[in-house]
Amino acid sequence: MRFNQRNPHHQRVNNFVSSELFQLMLDVTHAYKSCGYRSYCVAVLMHETGIRIRERAQQIVDRELARREPRQWSVGGAA
């Protein structure tokens, strides 16, 4: 199911999914493979974008998780 590109709701979902905060949440979820983190991502997505159907939010989160590789975490510091 694809949203109409002119739909403002679609644009709001795209903006939130591409936000740095949500991308970081997805990275952590992907790295730990945690059902709890996945559920939290779904709940946040529903709350922030107004998606009312949980299955639709789960599809979006699952699609994003399937297409990503976890970020390389680095610990900075002075030597």
Secondary structure by P-SEA (a helix, b strand, c coil): cccccccaaaaaaaaaaacaaaaaaaaaaaaaccaaaaaaaaaaaaaacccccaaaaaaaaaaaaaaccccbbbbbbcc
